[in-house]
Amino acid sequence: QVQLVESGGGLVQPGGSLTLSCAAPTSIFSINTMRWYRRPPGEEREFVALISSGGSTNYADSVKGRFTISRDNRKNTMYLQMNSLKPEDTAVYYCNAVGGYWGKGTLVTVSS
């Protein structure tokens, strides 16, 4: 079973930074647009950012200018650099690849 594996979540104070990682099998990562989603407590899952296999990016309005998505094709890993974090960024963050592939998520808590 294909599995994406997120890491890097944790507790951070408002205004702080955190970097998430998502590792994927080569067969999935190399040809795929990769996405980050998040599910805030008690809410629906929402789109955060995407990066194409060629490096084009797109962001949700709520994170533009604060979050940066990137990928390392040699390591089959995608990243989400999160700066200026706000309490409303608290959520379980999931990575996704086209074809219905999902990770189990990593929890980010922004709180003082």
Backbone bond lengths (Angstrom), bond angles and torsions (degrees), N, CA, C in turn:
res aa  C-N    CA-C-N  psi(-1)  N-CA   C-N-CA  omega(-1)  CA-C   N-CA-C  phi
1 Q - - - 1.452 - - 1.519 109.25 -
2 V 1.323 115.58 128.29 1.461 120.21 180.00 1.512 108.98 -69.11
3 Q 1.323 115.71 134.87 1.454 119.38 -179.09 1.514 110.14 -137.21
4 L 1.322 113.71 135.38 1.454 121.32 171.26 1.521 106.85 -99.28
5 V 1.329 116.93 141.35 1.457 120.73 -175.31 1.522 110.19 -124.67
6 E 1.339 115.13 113.94 1.457 121.37 177.02 1.523 110.18 -90.26
7 S 1.344 115.13 152.57 1.454 121.33 173.77 1.515 109.38 -154.34
8 G 1.330 116.42 166.40 1.449 121.09 174.45 1.509 116.01 105.39
9 G 1.327 117.61 -3.91 1.452 119.48 179.05 1.517 112.19 -69.84
10 G 1.326 115.74 168.72 1.452 120.25 179.05 1.507 111.69 165.18
11 L 1.316 115.17 -168.22 1.453 122.91 179.35 1.522 109.41 -98.32
12 V 1.328 116.67 130.50 1.453 121.22 179.91 1.521 108.65 -141.41
13 Q 1.312 116.58 149.07 1.464 121.16 179.35 1.525 110.43 -78.15
14 P 1.313 117.59 154.25 1.471 120.36 174.38 1.524 110.66 -54.18
15 G 1.343 114.88 137.35 1.455 120.49 -176.25 1.506 113.95 88.81
16 G 1.314 116.81 -9.19 1.457 121.07 -178.40 1.517 113.15 -83.06
17 S 1.335 114.77 -176.26 1.461 121.66 -177.20 1.524 110.43 -130.10
18 L 1.314 113.60 155.44 1.460 120.91 178.26 1.517 107.57 -155.43
19 T 1.325 116.72 146.82 1.459 120.88 176.72 1.522 110.01 -121.16
20 L 1.316 116.14 124.06 1.454 122.12 176.57 1.522 110.08 -97.49
21 S 1.318 116.13 150.34 1.457 122.08 176.28 1.520 109.65 -125.92
22 C 1.327 115.37 151.68 1.464 121.48 175.42 1.522 107.83 -138.16
23 A 1.309 116.07 117.59 1.467 121.45 178.58 1.524 109.50 -100.84
24 A 1.324 115.39 138.78 1.463 120.45 -178.09 1.525 110.09 -136.61
25 P 1.316 116.87 156.44 1.467 119.51 174.82 1.523 110.99 -63.13
26 T 1.314 116.73 148.64 1.459 121.58 -178.39 1.520 111.84 -55.82
27 S 1.308 117.42 -39.90 1.462 121.40 -176.67 1.523 112.25 -62.59
28 I 1.294 116.84 -26.62 1.468 121.44 -179.84 1.524 110.82 -94.02
29 F 1.305 116.40 -45.49 1.452 121.15 -171.07 1.515 112.80 -67.12
30 S 1.297 118.39 -43.64 1.463 121.81 -167.69 1.526 113.49 -64.96
31 I 1.319 118.43 -27.04 1.460 120.12 -175.33 1.512 112.70 -113.27
32 N 1.311 116.56 7.92 1.451 119.23 -165.50 1.522 113.92 -114.63
33 T 1.328 114.47 142.94 1.454 119.74 162.90 1.526 107.32 -74.13
34 M 1.312 115.89 130.32 1.452 121.82 -178.54 1.524 110.05 -109.19
35 R 1.311 116.18 145.44 1.465 121.32 -176.99 1.528 111.33 -132.86
36 W 1.316 115.26 152.07 1.455 122.94 166.76 1.526 107.98 -109.32
37 Y 1.301 115.04 135.93 1.456 123.01 171.16 1.525 107.37 -125.15
38 R 1.325 115.19 166.40 1.458 119.27 173.67 1.528 110.21 -145.36
39 R 1.326 115.05 154.07 1.461 121.28 176.07 1.514 108.30 -126.01
40 P 1.349 117.28 102.57 1.470 119.80 176.13 1.526 110.02 -66.37
41 P 1.308 118.51 159.28 1.472 120.88 179.65 1.523 111.92 -56.02
42 G 1.316 116.63 126.00 1.451 121.02 176.60 1.520 115.56 74.23
43 E 1.317 117.53 8.92 1.461 120.46 -177.06 1.530 110.52 -122.83
44 E 1.334 114.62 173.58 1.455 120.72 178.18 1.534 110.51 -79.20
45 R 1.310 115.20 158.80 1.461 119.77 175.54 1.523 109.25 -67.83
46 E 1.327 116.63 141.32 1.462 121.18 -177.39 1.517 110.50 -134.60
47 F 1.319 114.25 151.44 1.454 121.77 178.79 1.518 110.28 -70.32
48 V 1.344 116.38 140.69 1.461 121.14 177.40 1.530 110.70 -114.23
49 A 1.340 116.50 -54.98 1.464 119.77 -175.69 1.518 109.63 -163.52
50 L 1.333 114.97 159.02 1.456 119.94 174.79 1.515 110.77 -139.53
51 I 1.331 115.36 156.85 1.460 121.40 174.58 1.529 107.67 -141.58
52 S 1.326 115.08 128.91 1.458 119.71 -179.52 1.529 110.31 -79.02
53 S 1.315 115.63 170.78 1.462 119.59 178.17 1.525 110.96 -62.16
54 G 1.334 116.39 -24.92 1.460 120.50 178.75 1.511 114.73 -91.29
55 G 1.341 115.98 -3.79 1.458 119.60 175.65 1.525 115.94 102.01
56 S 1.337 118.10 1.05 1.470 119.14 175.45 1.519 109.40 -69.70
57 T 1.331 115.32 143.84 1.470 119.90 -175.19 1.524 111.76 -126.74
58 N 1.315 114.69 158.94 1.456 121.56 174.67 1.521 107.29 -151.63
59 Y 1.347 116.46 147.28 1.453 121.18 -174.71 1.522 111.52 -133.59
60 A 1.307 115.25 151.48 1.452 120.24 168.47 1.525 108.35 -67.70
61 D 1.325 116.91 147.40 1.460 120.88 -178.71 1.523 111.88 -57.59
62 S 1.316 116.75 -33.24 1.462 121.02 -175.34 1.532 113.21 -68.01
63 V 1.330 117.67 -17.32 1.464 119.82 -177.07 1.524 113.00 -119.03
64 K 1.328 117.51 -4.10 1.467 120.52 -179.64 1.515 111.03 -57.00
65 G 1.323 115.24 133.81 1.455 120.56 178.96 1.511 114.01 85.97
66 R 1.340 116.97 -11.67 1.465 120.66 179.90 1.529 112.30 -115.34
67 F 1.325 116.81 -34.58 1.457 122.18 -177.87 1.524 109.76 -107.87
68 T 1.330 115.78 146.65 1.455 121.57 176.39 1.531 109.34 -132.32
69 I 1.317 115.67 123.35 1.464 120.91 176.98 1.518 109.11 -97.55
70 S 1.319 115.70 142.40 1.463 120.54 178.67 1.529 108.99 -151.35
71 R 1.312 114.95 170.08 1.459 119.35 178.80 1.516 109.95 -146.20
72 D 1.330 115.55 148.81 1.453 122.37 174.58 1.524 106.49 -118.38
73 N 1.318 116.58 101.90 1.458 120.46 -174.66 1.538 112.76 -68.51
74 R 1.326 117.16 -20.32 1.470 119.44 177.30 1.520 110.81 -74.75
75 K 1.329 116.08 -29.24 1.461 121.06 -177.83 1.520 112.34 -103.01
76 N 1.336 116.55 0.34 1.479 120.45 -177.38 1.521 111.23 52.22
77 T 1.301 115.58 43.88 1.463 120.72 -175.90 1.516 110.80 -132.84
78 M 1.320 115.18 139.32 1.450 123.19 175.76 1.528 107.93 -111.68
79 Y 1.330 115.92 150.23 1.460 121.08 -177.61 1.527 110.33 -128.68
80 L 1.309 114.79 156.31 1.459 121.56 170.69 1.524 107.27 -135.37
81 Q 1.320 115.11 104.68 1.459 121.05 176.01 1.527 107.42 -85.06
82 M 1.324 116.34 120.49 1.461 121.33 -176.17 1.532 108.91 -116.15
83 N 1.320 116.29 117.41 1.464 122.71 179.01 1.520 110.23 -115.78
84 S 1.311 115.41 164.68 1.476 121.54 177.77 1.526 110.76 48.97
85 L 1.298 116.12 47.66 1.462 120.86 -175.06 1.522 111.32 -65.16
86 K 1.340 115.03 144.59 1.448 123.25 -179.36 1.532 108.70 -119.28
87 P 1.318 117.19 158.08 1.474 118.98 176.68 1.530 112.74 -55.30
88 E 1.324 116.69 -32.95 1.467 119.47 -179.83 1.525 113.40 -72.69
89 D 1.327 117.09 -4.88 1.470 120.03 172.96 1.531 111.53 -83.76
90 T 1.323 116.57 -6.35 1.458 120.21 177.64 1.520 110.39 -59.62
91 A 1.338 115.93 125.34 1.465 120.32 -175.75 1.529 108.98 -177.34
92 V 1.311 114.74 167.61 1.460 120.62 165.02 1.517 106.65 -89.06
93 Y 1.322 116.60 125.82 1.458 122.28 -177.35 1.533 109.14 -102.34
94 Y 1.335 114.00 131.67 1.456 121.42 -177.61 1.526 110.66 -120.79
95 C 1.325 116.50 144.10 1.455 118.08 170.05 1.527 108.98 -103.28
96 N 1.306 114.17 152.69 1.461 122.15 -172.83 1.513 110.63 -141.53
97 A 1.326 115.28 143.07 1.460 120.71 173.08 1.525 108.46 -126.29
98 V 1.310 116.17 145.49 1.465 121.26 178.85 1.526 108.99 -55.30
99 G 1.328 114.97 136.06 1.454 120.15 -175.82 1.512 111.19 112.99
100 G 1.338 115.42 1.62 1.457 120.06 176.48 1.511 114.98 86.19
101 Y 1.315 117.13 23.90 1.461 121.03 -179.36 1.526 110.18 -93.13
102 W 1.321 115.80 130.31 1.466 122.29 -177.85 1.522 110.30 -134.92
103 G 1.341 114.60 150.91 1.441 119.66 168.11 1.518 110.11 -89.89
104 K 1.340 115.50 179.22 1.456 120.32 -179.68 1.506 112.53 -87.82
105 G 1.333 117.10 -10.86 1.449 121.21 175.42 1.516 113.85 97.27
106 T 1.333 114.30 155.93 1.460 121.62 175.36 1.530 107.78 -135.31
107 L 1.323 116.92 134.85 1.451 121.93 -173.20 1.521 111.11 -86.03
108 V 1.321 115.09 129.30 1.466 122.62 173.22 1.522 107.73 -115.11
109 T 1.309 116.09 123.83 1.461 121.59 178.59 1.517 108.58 -120.50
110 V 1.325 116.18 121.61 1.463 121.83 179.17 1.524 107.22 -109.53
111 S 1.311 115.45 109.73 1.459 119.83 -174.29 1.515 109.91 -160.31
112 S 1.323 115.02 148.38 1.457 119.58 175.45 1.529 111.07 -95.07
